[in-house]
Amino acid sequence: MNNPSSILCPGHCQPHSRRDWLKKSFLGLGAVAAADLFSRQGWLEAATGAPPRLHHRPAAKRIIYIFLEGGLSQLDSYDHKPALAKYAGKSLPDSIRPPDFTFAKQGTVIPSPFGWQHWGDSGTYASDLFPEINGRFIDDLCFVHSLHHQSNDHVTAKRVLHTGVPIEIRPTLGSWLVYGLGAMNENLPAYIDITPSDPNRPTAFLPGKFVGTAVDRPDKKSSRLAWENLEPAFSEQKRHLDFIREIERTQGVDPQLDEMELAFRMQTEAPDLLHLDNASEATKKLYGIDEDHTDEFGRALLLARRFSEAGVRYITVNHATARYGNLWDQHSELEKGHHGNAKAVDKPIAGLLHDLKVRGMLDDTLVICGSEFGRTPTFEFFDGITGRHQNGRDHNPHGFTTWFAGAGVKAGYHHGATDDFGYYAVKDKVGIHDFHATLLHLMGVDHEALTYFQGGRDFRLTDVYGRVVDDILA
């Protein structure tokens, strides 16, 4: 091997023979061809030359991640804590020491304002916040009550949930899956982000083709969800792409051309999927479309079902405001805010689960529903100005609940637990790297083997951590 200093200094480099030059050139062309293959098929498929089976047989073909931005309160939904009523109006016991919070001082314990009961054959004890989901599908859900991380603010907490790190810009779970597995439908993106509050999530060091394609929420003049600038395909565009492809054949691969071709192909298939007015009246009723409170989120979830059925591998559906997100961030008026948010999503989510089930898609689709963190057991008040009781809960990333349904997970199962006040995960704790490792496993990917070389080292979604949570696997 040449001395590194001689490679950096042309004056000391040894001259190459014609044979050496040709050998190195062909290796370079091979690398370009390999890069193109990997971008089209996905890392695992390109590595094996066959449909992606490098690691193990997947339980799920696709994921639909329903993200309730802002922080659904685990204490008012699926993590019942009788101690909240017992200690109502009192301070937390010394055994529960809350961490320092940035936003507000912590007051006394506040009990859940919602009614609680046993639901389904599993007898799951849950609040009446989601009557449609609980009444029809509670026995299909798999709960993890012990998710936890260390990020107290929304920005870093959402970044942790999606990328595994709080501050650095890293690829999202969806980007990693698309990088590893490729696309199932060449006419559609493999990763779609529906109604995001931040539609420009970067892929960091992964190529731009692996970023989620955003589907915007409707504007004031239309109820239709749509891609910006998506127009019908024209023959002129096709001729233009063919001309560029011919240049590429002789000059080398241009990574941006794959994105241009995908945009062109989308114009032939995506408009029909986006046109939700052609859905049957029964389907609209199932998702709550054209009804008060549920119309927008119902359209988003129907679109998610259509895209997943058409071959999109990873879909996030965000319940958030267009600019700030954080709809579930009830620092005050907890009961009113959570009740209104739940009314908007309960029927559409139940409709999605029903639709997937009757179509036989729940057998190979994993549905996830949760937030970036949970809420505190104490009320929040802002001292220094009014000290007024806010009847809300602050951010709590130290122990919260997310549920799963469908492919590969145990139905009617509960994993992990928080302490008596729902503050900290204390039993069978699941970190974010464990969460991601489990999702990759369900999709057939070994989280330790899916890597991307960047900056002198191999990166992976779970960094040097993560274990598959075997207990929740069916």
N, C-alpha and C positions, 0 to 999 in steps of 0.2 A: 504493500500500500504506500502511496506517496506521502511524504511528510506534509502535514497540514500547512505549514508555512510556505512550502514551495507551491502549493495549489493556490494560495492567496496571492503569491507574488509571481506574476507572469515571467519576470526576468529569470527566475530560477526553475521554471517548469521545463520538463523534458519534452522534446518534440514527439508527436504521435505519428505512427505509421498510418497509411491509408486504411489498413485492415483494422487498426484500433479505432480510427475515426468512424468507420462504418459500423463496427460493433457497438460503440457507444450511441451512435445515432439511432440504430434500430432498437436498442434498449429504451431510448427516450420515446420513440414512437409507440413502443409497447406500453409504456407507462401512460401515455395519452389515451391509448385504446382502453387500457384497464380503467382509467378514471371515468371514461364515458360509460363503460359497462357497469361500473359500480353506481354511477348516478342514475342509470335507468332501472337497474334491477334491485339495487340495495346491496349492502355489504355482504350479508349472509348468503344471498342467492348467487352473487357474483363469485364468492369464495368457493362455493360448492359446484357451480355450474348447473344447479337444479333448483327447484322451488326451495325456499329457505327452510332447511332442516338441519342446520349445522349443529345446533345445541340439543334440542329435544322437541318432542311433539307439542305444539301449542294447544292450550285449552281454549283460547279466544282468538278469533280472526280480527277483531276490531274492538275499539274502546270508544264509548261515549261518556265524556266527563262533564257532569252537570256541576258547574261551579257557582256557589252562592256567595258572591263577593261581599266582604265586610265582616263576616263572623257570625254564623248561626250559633245561637246559644245551645250548647249541649245540655245545659241544665233546664232548658225549657222545651226540649224536644225528645231526646232519647237517653239521657243519663240522669235518672231519677235519684234525688238525694233527699231523704226524709229529714236530715239534719238541718236543711235550710229553713223548714218550718219551725223546728225546735229552737233554733237560734235566731229566729227573725227579730230584727231590731237590736241584736247584740253583736259584739265584736267577735271575730274569729278566735277560736281557742289558740293558746300559745303554740300548740303542736302544728298549726298551719301558719306558716310565716310567709305572707305574700312578698314577692319581689318588688323592687322599686319600679314605679311606673312613671312614664314621661308625661302622660296627658292629664291625669287628675289624681286627687287624693281618694283613698278608698274609705267608704263608710262602713256601716254595719251590714250584717247578712240580710239579704232580701230573698224571700221564698219565690217559687215560680207562681206566676199569676194564672197559669193554665191548668185545666183539669187533666188528671192522669188516670189511666185504666189499663187493664190487660187486653191485648189485641191478638186475634188469630189463634190457631191451634198451638203455636209456640208459646203463647201467653206472654209475649213481649210487653213489658210495662213501658208505655210511652205516653206522651201528652196528646191532647186533642188538637195540636197545631196543624197536623197533616192528616185529616180524617180520610181523605180519598186513598192516599198511599197506604196508610195503616189499616184501613178497613178492608182493602182488597189485596194488598201485596206484602204485608208485614212478614208473612212466612217465607217469602222469597228473598228477604234481605239478609245480608251478612254484615254485622256491625263490628267495627273496630273502635273501641272506646278509649284507647290509650295512645293515640297519635300525639306527638309532642315535638316541639323545636324551641328555639330561643329568640325568635324575632317578634318583637312586640308591635311594630308598626306595619301598616298594610303593605307598603311597597316592598319591603324586604321579606315579609311573610309570604306574599304571593310569589315572589321570586323563588323563595325556598320551595314552596309547593310545586312549582312548575319546573325548576331547574336544579334544585338540590343545594344551592348556595344563596346566601342573602345579599351579597354586595356585588360580586363579580358578574359580568355578563357571560352567561353560559347557555348552551342549547337547552331547549325545553325537552320534556319527556317525549312529546310528539315528534320533535325534530330528530331525536335519537332513534325512535322507532322507525321513522321513514328512512333515515340513513341506513339502518340495519336491514330493514325488510323490503324497502322499495314500495312501489305502487301496485295495487290490485287492478286499477282501471287507469289506463294511460290517458284517458280523456278528462280525468279529474285530478285535482291535487290529492295527495295521499293524506294530507293533514289540513283540516279546516277549522277555523276559529270563528264561531258564530256569535254575533253581537258582542264583541269584546269592548271593554272600556279602554284598553290600550291595543289598537289594532296593529301596532308595529313592533311586536316582540322580535328581537333580533335572534339570529341563530349563532351568534358569537363566531367561533372559528369554523363551524360547519358551513359549507357553501349555501348561498341564498336559496337554492331550490328546495331546501329542507324546511324553510320557514312556514308557519301556518298561514294559509290564505284566509283573509278576513271576509266574512259576510256581514255587511252593515245592517244595523237596525233601521226600520222604516223612518222616513222623514215625516213631517207634518202633513204632507199632501198624499201620502201613500201608505198602505199597510203592508206592502210587499218588502220582504227582505231581499237584498240584491247585492251583487258585486258591482263595484264602481267601474264604469267604462266597459261593461260587458255587452257587446253588440253581436248581432248575427254574423256568422262567418261569411266572407266574401271570397270569390275565386281569385281576386287580385292578391289577397293576402297569401293564399296558397301558392301562387306563382312566385311571389316574393320570397317565401320560405324555401321553396324548391331551388331558387337561384342561389340563396345563401348557403344551402346545403351543398350545392355543387362546388362552391368556392371552398367550403369547409373540407370537402373530400380531398382537395389538393393542398390546402394550406394548414390544416390541423383543426382540432375540435375547439369550438367556442362554447364555454359553459353556459353563456347567456342564451344561446340558441335553443337549448332544451326548454328554457323557461318561455321563450317566444312560441315554440311549437305547442307547449302545453296550453298557453293562453289561446292559441288558435283552436286547438281541439276542444277546449272548454266551451267555445262558442257554439259548438254543434250539439252538446249534450246538456250543459248546465242550465240554459234558459228553461227547458221543460221541467227540470227538477225544482227550479226556483219559483215557477208559476203555481202557487198553492191554490189559486182560485179554481183549478180543475179538480181539486179533491172532492170526494163525495160528501154529501151532507152528514152522513154518519161519521166519517173521519173527522170532519170539522168539529162536530159535537164532542167526539171522543177527546180531542185536544183542547177544547174550549175556544176554538177560533170563532171570531165574530161575536164573542161575549165580553162583557165588561170584566176587567181585571186580568183575564187570562189570554186575551187575543195575541199579544206580542210574543209571550213566552210559548204559547201553544204553537204558533207558527215556527218559532225557532226549533222546537223539539220535533215537529213533523218534518221539518227540513233535515234535521239530524237523522231521523229514521230513513228518509229518502236517500240521503248521501251514503249512509252506512250500507243500505241495501244495494246501492250502485257501485260499491267497492272502495269507499273512502276508509282508510285504515284507522285514523285517529281524529276524533271530533270533540272539541270543547264547546259547550253551550253556557254562556255566562249570563247570570241574572245580576245585572249591574246597571248603573246609570251610564249614559253615553260618555260623559266627560270624567267623572270622578270615581265611578264604580261604587263599591262599599254600601250597597243598598241595605245590607243586614247589619250595619254598624250602629246599633241602638244604644248610644250612650245615655239617652233619655227616652222616655215614653216607650219602654221595652214592649209592653203588651200591645200597644197600638201598632208600632212599627213591625214587629214580628208577625202579628196577625195579618196585616195588610200584605206583607211580602209572601207569607205562606199561601194566602188566598190566590195570589198570582201564579204560583208554581205548582200547587198541590194537584190540581186536576190535570194539567198538562203532563206532569211527570207520571202520574198514574196512567194516563192515556198512552204515553210512550211505552211503559212496561207492558201494558195490555197488547198494544200493537206488535211489539217485538215477540211477545209470547205466542199470539195466534198465528203469526207468520213463521214460527219455528226459529226465529233469529236470536232469541234469548239464549239458545243453546250454544251459540258461538260468538255472542256479543257480551262484553263486560260493561255494565253501567256503573258509574261511580257518582256519588253525590256528597258534597261537603264544602267546607269553607277553608280559608287560610289559617284560621284559628277559632277558638271558642270564646266564651265570656267568663267573667269572674263571678263568684258567688256573692260578692258584696256590691252594694249600690255605689254609684259614682257621684261625687259632688265637686264643684269647683270652688276651692277656698280662696281667700284673698279678695274676692269681689262680693259674692252673695252668700256663699256657703250653702246654696239652695239644694235640697234633696232632688235628684234628677230622675229617680225611678228607672235607671238604666244600668247596664253592666259594662265594664271596661274590657279591654282586650286580654285574652288569656291563651297563649300558645303552649302552655305547659301540660295540658291534658284536654283533648277534645275528640269528638266523634265524627267518623265518616262511614257511610254505608256503601256496600257493593251489592250488585245483583247480576245473575246470569252466569256466563261461562266460567267454569273453573273454581267457583267459590261455594262454600257450604251455605245452604239456605236455612234461615231461621237460627243463625248461629251468632253468638256474642263473644268477642275476643277482647281481653284486657279490661282494666278498670282504673278509675281515678279514686282519690281518697274520699272520705265521707262528705266532703264539701265540693267535690268536683273540680278541685283546683289543680292538682298534679296527677299525672299518670303514675301509678304505683305498682300495677300488676301487668305482666306480659307487655311491657312498654314497646311501642313501635315508633322508631324514628323515621324521619323522612327518607333516609337512604334505604331503610328496610321497606318502606312503602314503595319506592321506585323499583327496588330489586324484585319485589313480589309482582308488580305489574309487568315488568319485562319478562319474568319467568312465565307468567300466564300467557304471554304472547310468543313463547317459545325461545326466548333469548336469555342466555347466561349473562347476568349483569357484569360479571368480572371479565368477560371475553369481548364484549362490544366496546371497542376503543377507537380513538381517533388521535393520530400522532400530530402534535402541535407544539411548537416552541421547545423542542428537544425532549418531549416526554409524551407518553400515552395518557390521554384523558378518557374518563368514562363518566357516565351520569352519576354513579354512586361514589365517585372518587376512590378512596381506599377503604370504604366502609360498606355497610349494607348486608343484610341476611334476608333470605326469603322467609316470610311468615307462613311456615308450613301448616300451622293449625287451622288457618282459614281455607285451605285448599280442599276442594271436593275430592 
